[in-house]
Amino acid sequence: MRRIGSYNSTMEYFENRRERAEKRVKELKGFYRHIKVFIIINGLFYLLKSGVLYSVLPNGFPTEAYYFSWVNVHVVIWLLILGVHTLYIFRAKLPFLKKWEERQIQKYLDKENNETKKYR
């Protein structure tokens, strides 16, 4: 009986590892997609702002420089969002976050151990 139980727990362990790996790959794909969309959209905005795309604009479309002043703000805001996304995706690679996480886990484990010692 014990072997079957350990076999099941081993299988569950490997299934959990696979699920975590699949989740990680999905997160990375989303991050890379975010970068691609950022480059394409903001590249088009800067081409539009610089005047390269004026020939494809419909007649009457405003081409004054002040009309495109929002492009810089848009890029800065999107870069901030992309930065947050980067921190989230690579959170395991940042040592200070990893150390903080380990300290918090240890703190809760110690707290739980102290509470269980009270009742012994």
Summary of the structure (lengths in Angstrom):
residues: 120
radius of gyration: 25.6
end to end distance: 31.0
largest distance: 83.5
contacts: 231
relative contact order: 0.06
helix: 86%
strand: 0%
